[in-house]
């Protein structure tokens, strides 16, 4: 594994974690709006 491959995998997992966080935030907001109604 070269440094380039390691950095690529790091950014790959970071992007996955970021997208998962965004999905979690979106679901929380949606559930909050549903609770309001």
C-alpha angles and dihedrals in degrees: 000000000000124000090257092056092047093050090047092053090045093054089044093056091040091055090048091050091047093050090048090052090050091050091049092050091047093050090048092052092047092049090048091053090048090051090052091055 
